[in-house]
Amino acid sequence: MADEKVDLAFLARQQDAVLSELRTLREDMTVMMEIMRRLDHRVSALETAVQSIGTQLTDMHAYNRRVEQRVHKLEESRL
């Protein structure tokens, strides 16, 4: 590059190289953004599933507690 003469043709080649690299970077960014969008949707779905599981566990715990109370009442009535 030190031996090359700096003229309009040289500058045009450099500009083409820079623009080519910029296009490649934009394409890479597009791919990365799509990957991030997909991951974001998956994380949202997992968060929803975890919340649903938490609700189900709470409901199951409440159900078990009610059953325990009924069993306790039945045991007391037998005594």
TALIN-V100011 format. One record per helix or strand. SS is the DSSP state (H for helix, E for strand). FROM is the first residue (numbers start at 1). TO is the last residue. Records with the same first field share a line. If there is no record, write none. Layout:
BEGIN
SS = FROM-TO ; FROM-TO
END
This chain:
BEGIN
H = 8-78
END
